[in-house]
Amino acid sequence: MLKAIPVSNSAHQEIEKVNVDLPTWFSFWEQNNNPERNMSFRSYFWHKLNAFQSIKFARKKIKPLVHFFINRIINEKGALSRAKKNWNKLGVENARYYMNVGTKSNELVDEFELKETGQADYKRYILDDELITKKLGNLKEKSVLEIGGGIGRMTEFLAINFREVYVVDISEVMTEQAVKRLAEFSNIKLTVNDGQSIPFADGHFDLVYSQQVFKHIPTYSAVNNYFKEISRSLKSGGLAKIQLRTGPGVQKWKPTYGVSFDQDRARQMAEKSGLRFIKHQFDGDRNFWIWLEK
């Protein structure tokens, strides 16, 4: 162990040379409490049982009926409270993974990959967005609100270019981790909310941005409340860029389910909230972006 200490220190110093912007508290082991677990007997038996073709066929036929009744049984009342509880649970299990499911390392995603994907998405969806850059001009003078910032995957890059960065998230666990990760930034304000409101002043923001969040909001009423809050908190002439889910409807049997939109329903909801629908753009076959103006 004593021999390993100087070797480990040298390796860490080499990493710091390449990743000079790592927060000072950073540690490889800080949140890596998710080793691959051996499958239990019950899980193994269930896995083998579902491998039979007859079982697969039966499940395929029964599944739509089961989902229909589940959707009817589960009450929307308390859906946001359940969502908060679930995201807190996921934040404890593996916050980095659940912030951006689908990274190349999957559940083994580390701090470096988290930062890499956050920076790439920030460049792609903010800096390279001509509508945002032309409309807002000098970002150093602007204030932005990020809805659903989680542990700050994109937030730190917003803080580099914007004067003020405000963040709301439904999860206390995620927000606590974001506070640690982003401690070096003085222009970020992180707040826990109820999943449908923006606890900041009227006409405060030049830009409201949200990615991979509205697709997990469990009710249309909550999305509608968010649209009204966006309209209230945006400055006159301010922009909102929101990612929505499209495709199959509400799937209440999934812990992170959310409501689904098409562009017409999104337009109607936004315009009733006092926002002007500028355009939409599909991002793959399950998501699309909308641009709104106050």
C-alpha positions, 0 to 999 in steps of 0.5 A: 500500500505504501509503495502504491501511494506515490505511484497513484499520486503520479498517475493522478498528476498526469491526469490533471495535466490533461483535464485541467478543469476538474473540480478540486474535490474530484475523486475516481471513487467518489460515486463509483459504488455500483460494481457489477452485481452477480445475478440472483437465483430469482433473476436468473430463473426469470431470465431463463423462463423468458427466453422460451419462445412460447413465453415470449409470444404470450407476453407479446400478446398480453402486454398491450392489455396489461399496459392498458389496465395499468394506465387506467389503475394508476392515478395521476394524483401524486405522480410528481411526488412519486417521480421525485422519490424515484429520481432521488433513488436513481441519484443514489444508485448511479447519478452519472448514468441516469443523467444521460442514459446511452453513453458508451460506458453505460452504467460504468460512466465516469466523471470524464465521460460525463463532462465530455458528453455535457460539453458536446451537448452544450456545443451542439444544442446551445453554441451551434444553435444559430437561432439562440446565438443570433437572438441573444447576442453576447451570452456573457450579458445573459441569464439562463434557466436550466430545467432539470439540471440533475448533477450539472452535466451541462450546467458547468458549461453554461456557467462559462458563457452566461452571466447567470445560470439558474437551475431547478431540479425535482431531486434533492439528491441530484441537486446535492451532488451538483452543488459539490460538482459545481462548487467552484462556480459563483454564477450558478444558483441551484434550487430544488422544485416540485417538478412543475414550477419555477421559483424565480421572478417574473421576466428574469431569463433571456433563455430557458433550456431543458434537455432529457427532462420533459420526456420524463414529466408524468402528466400533461398538467405538469408540462402545462404548468411549466409552460405557463411558468416559462412564459412568466419568467422569460423576458420579453423577446426571450427564448425557450428551447425544450426537448419533448418526447414523441411516439407512444403515449403515457407508459405508467408502468415505467418508473421514469415514464413521461407524457408524449407530444406531437408538434401540434399539441406542443404548439397549442399548449405553448401558445395558450401559455402566452408563448410564440411557437417558432419552430420544431425539429426532430432529434431521432425518432423519439424526441423533438425540440421546440423553440418558443419566444416570449 
